[in-house]
């Protein structure tokens, strides 16, 4: 396919449109790297291990599932946190079927009881302001891509007009006192 600049079906630079959509998606899509403050990863791990012993992948999966997909911590944040908690004496690992299964120590149970909140919901509830706009951007990008793929010429023209109006209105929000 390459990166040709020939106009597509509706006179649009389709390669350019797809590159812009990919850039927008990677800028806004929180699913592949939504970051939570370090304390939230720690609190989530302690809370989950308070329920039952788990290995690292199970912890990542549980946080992802319980947050409704809004927060999927990376292995790069979970495993170092597990090691830190072990260094602090709050958790211990036991080798089971070739995996480290982590569980709370007595000190860990006390620490987990300190914050009984729902830590995996924190990014979603306290971070609505932080995540709502990117999510809306991703959904807009998906709808725009769908129009670009399957819309008629008139539908594409109408979508462009809607997007132009939306862009003007968004900038007018910033212009207000």
N, C-alpha and C positions, 0 to 999 in steps of 0.2 A: 504494500500500500504506500509506504513512504510518507513524505510530508509535502505532497503537492499542494499548490495554492490555486488549483482550478476551482471555479465556482461549482457548488453542488446543485441539486435539483432546483432550488429556489433562489439561485444567484448568491448563495451564501458560501463563504469559505468554510467548508465542513471540517477540514482538518483543524483550522483555527478555532472553530467552535468547540470541537471535542477537546482540544488542548486547554481552552479556557474553562470548560466544564470540569476537566480533571484537576486543574489548578484550584478552582473554587471548591471542589469536593475535598481535595487534600487539605485545603486551608481550614475548612469548617467541620469536616467529619470527625467527631469526637470519639467515635467507636473504636478507632485504631489507636488511641492513645490518650484518652481522657485522663487528665492528671488530677489527682487529689492531693491535697497537702499531706506531707509525710505522716503527720499524726493520725490522719484518717485511715491510712493503710494499716498502721500499727493497731489502732482501735478495732478495725474490722477483723484483723487476724486474731486478736485476743478474744473478741466476741465469738467468732466462729469456732475457735479451739475450745471455748467454754462450753460449746454444745457437744463436740465430739472431736477426737483426733482426726487429722487430715494431712494429706501431702500437699505440696505447693500447688499443683495443678487444680486439685479440688478446691483450694482456697480461692484461686483466681476464678474458677467456674462459679462458685457459690456467690461471690461478690457480683459478678456479671449478672447472674440469674436474679439475685435479690434486688438489684438496682434496676431491673427491667431493661438491661442492656445499656444503661446510661453510664456505667462505670465498669470498665474491665481493666483492672490494673495489669501492668506488664510484669513479666517474669523478672525484669530488671528492677522493679520496685518491691515485689513480694519476697523474692529469695534473699536479698540483702537485709530486709526487715526481719525475716525469720532468723537469720544468723545473728542479728543484733539482739533480738529478743532472747535467743539462746545464750548469747554472751552475758546478758543481764540476769540469767537464771530464771527467766519467766516461762520458758518452754524448753522441752527436751525432744530429741529425735530418737526414734527407734526404727531400725532397718526392718522393713516388711516387704517381702516380694521384690527386693531390689530397689525400693523407694524409701526415702526418709519420711516417716509419718510423725508429725509433730503433735505434741499434747502439752497441756498446761502443767506447770509445777504448782505447788501450793502457793508460792509467791505470785505466779501467773494468774491463778484463780482470784487472788485478792486484787490484783491489778485489773483484771477483766471486770470485776464487780464495781470498780470505781466509776466507770462510765457506762451505765446501762442503756445508753441511747442506741439507736439503730445506725451504726457508722456508715454502712454502705448506702444508706439513703441520704447521707449528708451532702454529697455532691449534687444530688438531684434536688433536694429541698432547699439547701442554703445556696446552691449554685444555679438556681433557675435563671437568674439574671445573666450569669456567665454562660449558660449553655443554650438558652432559648433562642438567641439570635443566630448562633452557628447552626442549630438544628433547622431553623426556618430557612436559612441560606441553602442548606443541603437539600431540603425538600423543594425549594424553588429551582435549584439546579436540576433536580431529577425531572420535575415537570417540564422545564425548558428543554431538556434533552429529549423527552418524549415527544414534544411538539416538533422539535427538529427532525426526529426520526420518522414520525408518522403523520404529521399535520399537513394539511393542504396549504397552498400558497396563501390563501386568505387567512387561515388559522395562524400561520407563521407571522404574517403582517400584524394581525391583531395582538398576538403575544408580544411582539416587539414594542408595540404601542403601550401595552400594559406595563412592560418592564421599564420603558422610558419614563412613564408616569410614576411608577414606584420609586425609581432612582431619584427623581426630582423631589418627591414627597419625603424620602428618607433624608436627603440633604437639607430639606426645609426644617426637619426636626432639629438638626444640629444648629441651624441658623437662629432658632428661637432663643430668647433670653431666659 
